[in-house]
Amino acid sequence: MPQESATEDDGFAAFAVAAWPRLVRTAQLLTGDFHEAEDLVQTTLAKVYGRWRRVPRAEIDLYVRRALINNNLSRVRRKRVVHLLTPVLPESLRHTSAGHAEAVEERTALLAALADLTARQRAVMVLRYWEDLTEPQIASVLGCSLGTVKSHARRGLAALRAHPRLAGVPAAPVPSLPLSSGARR
């Protein structure tokens, strides 16, 4: 392979390595499954690489988030992948503590509730409460109006509040629920 490939990527490899954990975490919240999330991120990064030279450097994060969301929405629309959500997420034994069972139960209930949302509502919830984007930023990522984002957020929050699996879960800050030991920084 010629050595020019190292200069052709213009920092893509460094970006992909640095962004991988964050993108997988976001994708896992969107898909509900770690392996699907990795596949989604890999597919997204492969598509982004093909257009890497044309992506404005100031908008790389926005572009990649939009591509991730769009690829997930396409995946859901095509119904290529069967969603298999496990009742309990695998955890490392080194993280066991007195509150460990409760934390796993809360996280499982939250992921089940997120899985019951529409793909757009789930995308808005993940971008707002895990990625901590503002409503205008979410509208930009999803390519829709601010009113649409607000509508999806309102309906998504109402659905989460009414979800039977979350009825017994104490209110905790949503972003503080880690997915697995691999998603932490």
N, C-alpha and C positions, 0 to 999 in steps of 0.2 A: 504494500500500500504506500503511495507517495506521502512524503512528509508534509505536503501542503494541507492535508486534512487537519492537522493540528492548528493551523492558522485559519482555516475555513470556518471552524466552529465559533470563533470569536467569543469565547467564554461560555459556550453552551454547556460543556461538560462540567465546569465549575458551578454554573447556575443549577444544573440538574442535581448534582450531588448535594448542594446546600439546601435546595428547596424540597428534595425528596421526602424527608420526614413530615414536613408541614403539609405537603400535597397529599401524602398517603393518609394522614390524619383527617384531612378534610374529605377526601374521597371515601374513607371508611364511614364517616358520618352520613355521607350521601347514599352510599350503597348498602350499608348495614353489614358488610362482610369484608374482612381484612384482605382475603385473596382477590376478591373482585376489585377492591380498592387499589391494590397493587397493579392489577391488570389495567384498570382505568387510567392510573397515573402513567404507566408505561406507554399505553396507546396515545395519551395526550402529549407526552413528551416527544414521542416519535413524530407526531403530526406537527408539533411546534418546531422541531428541529428542521423540518422541511421548509419552513418559512422564517427561520431564525434571523437571517440577514435582513429581512424586510420588517421585522418587529422593531418599532422605536424603543430604544434603550430605556427611556423614561417610563414606558408603559409595559414593561416586561411582566410584572406581577399581575397587572390587570388582564393582559392578554392571556397569560397561562391560566388564571382563574376562570376567565370566560371560556376558554377552550375546555377546561376540566368540566365545568357545569354543562356546556353544550354536549360534550361527549357522553356525559351521564344521562342527560335528557334523551339523546338519541338511543342510547342503550336501553333505557326504560321503554321508549316508544316501540322499538323493534322487538322488545320482549325476548331477546336472545338468551338472556341469563335468567335462570330460575333463582329466586331469592330464597336462600336457606339460612335463616337466622337461628343460631343456636340459643337455647334458653340461658346458658351461662357462658360467659366469655372465659377463655383460658387465662389464668393468671400465674405469675411466677411465684414459687413458694417463698421467696425471700420477702415478699410483700404482705405476708400474712400478719394480721394484727387483730386486736379485739373487734375493731369496727370493719374488718375486711369483708365479712359476709354481707353486712349492710351496704357497703360501698358497691359490691358486685351486684347486689339486688337492685340498687338504685340505678346503676349504669345499665343493667339489662332492661329494666322497665323503661328507661328513657330511650334506649335504642329501639325497643319494640314500639313505643309511641311514635318515634320519628319515622319508622318504617311504614306506619299507617297513614302518614301524610302523603299528599300528592308530591310528585317530584319537584315541582316548582316551590311549593310551600316548604319542603324539606331543604331545598337549596337556599331559600331566604333565611330559614332558621339557622342553618349552619353558617352561612356567611355573616349573619348578624351577631349571633351569640358565641360562636367559636372562633371565627376569623375576626370578629370585632370591627366589621366594616360599617360605615354609616349607610343610611338608606340611599342617598344619592350614589354612593360607590356601588352598592348592590344593584341599583338600577343600571348603572354603567356596565357592570359585569354581566348581568342577565340580558342586557339589551332591551329593556322595557322602561315604562314610565315610572316615575316616583309613586304615583297613585297605585299602580299595579303592585309594587313592592309593599306598600303599606297595607293593601288589601290582603296579599298573601300572608304578611306577617300577622295581621289581626286574626285571620281565619286559622292560621297555623297555631298561634298561641291559644286560641279558643279550643281547638281540637286537642292540643296537649293538656290543657287544664281539665278537659272533660274526659280524657282517656282513662279507662278503668284501671290500667296498670299503674298510673301515676297518682291515683286517689289516695293511697296510703303512704306515699313517699313524702318525707318531710321536704320542705322547700330548701334547696341548697343552691348556691351559685352554679348555674349551668356550665360555664366554661371550666370549672374546677374538677369535673369528672373525667379523669384520664381513661383512655380506652384500653391501653395495655402498656406494659413496661417498655415496649418498643416505640411507642408514640411520644414518650416523654423526652424532654430536652435536658 
